[in-house]
Amino acid sequence: MSNPTIELKQKKRTFNSTWLKTYEGFEDYTEEHAEKIVEQLQQLANIVCDHVQKGSI
């Protein structure tokens, strides 16, 4: 049985405080707080990607 190949297609997107503040609940965040949240989300995304890549080897 062969493993399915997953092809990821990603649009070129910018994830920053302006992007975050477009979501409900984040509109009133300060720039500093929004940037901190975006950094945390990027760290989480890296952890998830590493986990997925290690699982597919």
Secondary structure as GFF3:
##gff-version 3
##sequence-region A 1 57
A	DSSP	alpha_helix	17	20	.	.	.	ID=ss1
A	DSSP	alpha_helix	31	55	.	.	.	ID=ss2
###
